[in-house]
Amino acid sequence: MSLPRRGIAVLAASALLLAGCGGGDPESAPGASAGGKVTVEWWHIGTAEPLKSVYAGWAKEFQARHPGVTVKVTVLENEAFKSKMATQTASGKAPHLFATWGGGVLKQQADAGLAKDLSSEAGPILGGFTPAALSAYQFDGKTYAIPTDIGMVGFWYNKKLFAKAGITEPPATWTAFLDAVRKLKAAGVTPIALAGKEKWPGHYYWAYLAMRIGGLGALQQAAGTKDFSGPDFVEAGRRLKELADLKPFQTGFLNAAYSAPGGQAATVGSGKAAMELMGQWAPAVQKDAGGGLGEDLGFFPFPAVEGGKGAVTDAFGGGGGFAVGADAPAEAVEFLKFVSDPARHRAAVGAGAVMPVLKGAQDAVKDPNLKVVADTLAGATGFQLYLDQAYPPAVGQEVNDSVAELIAGGKSPEEVARAITETAKSE
């Protein structure tokens, strides 16, 4: 999942200028109002249950404990959030509290003076988070967001449809995975649901294949050299084309959204496709969009690629957190401290709304599918943040765009590697 990318570099510079033009009148400061009352603007993308209710409960409880403070909640679907956030940052301002996945996007927001350095104000609680949960939000020794969730991307599959196709166990290798796709098609089952319209779900395939073929180090090295033209990245594209050539996706996938009715999540949740490659939030969104599969839902990690240098135990994913706008009132930071309380976080984990980001909270995971994810992540030998977050926004966008064209048949594996490299070198 991703934040707006194109144009951020330009907006960042203008934002720095605009941010320095505000007056010092306390009555005009964001969040301030007559009578000493304060409003905290909170933008989040928790549109599905149980997260939506958990977030609403947090806001209500915080207001009850802090008379005079109003938490003004804006709930947005992922794509709508990206669009609205782009408009907001173009004005040189950011919401008081806003969703973030960290990485290159958050760094540019921080460099533009839009996101507050929380190292000092939130310092007392930072030691309670796991290093993996915090890492995506830390740059140059400073922390710019507080994590609320972490997890990994893997395949969520329908056990009943796998059984119908004669697949007795989840595929552990790429060859076995392609064979499973063929068996599902032969059984009259749509193998995979994909939100082609939104592009970011498709980049998961290319990223994982690059990890499995070149190893985690290849992606990390490319971030520094800005060179994605090597044979391992081209091979990742070839393997993805190999899958796309089997026509495994649902009819109309190129125009399908992720969480909208009839989209990727709904297609899997209603039993119309056998699997999807998605993050830990998948069961909740499937249930919200299509009814959910209950005990028929299973999870397996992205398969190994024969001959590849990457370990099958290396995970790809990320979490979610909240950054604080540079002009936000102090109550915004207090709200983040409030929601990071161990008992409150454990309750959210137990409800299946988030995965644990605090040390010692792993035992609070109750949902069996999420426990599989938590256990898989706990045994991970390496971790790679979503590429459209780990890399600068323009590079991340090019990954999404080029991979989407590859899947649609409009670009070759070599052209994908070349386009990403050219964008990276122009940054």
Disulfide bonds with the S-S distance in Angstrom:
none
